[in-house]
Amino acid sequence: MSNRSAGGYETAVEWPSFAPNRAWLLAVLVGGKTLDAVSTITVLHLRDDVFESVWLTRKLMQEFGMVGGSLVTLLFAVVGVAILAESGLLVERLLPESWVPKGYPAAFRTTTYLAAGAWYGFLGVHNFLLLF
């Protein structure tokens, strides 16, 4: 995009940011992890020959029940991914300006949230496929 100045020269105009805001990123993460949790509960309820493969989730399910354990796992996962995603701000603050690319925290945040949300969504779909 460009903009003509009074002298006829073109000047650069700032491109609008297409990066999603934190609320949308968090929604993608929670949606993917919720799909994973619901599919896990469903498959474990309907099939006796399938078991939860993640040790922590198994222990939480034994302690809090199937639904409660899955909710605690969901909470741990969302908080853990959020801490990781926001760590880009810490990197930007700790390292010299010349070492961190412009927009690094937003790019790292977006990539981390979307990748984790997509992974959990993939696991949820995979779990549901165990029913067929």
Disulfide bonds with the S-S distance in Angstrom:
none
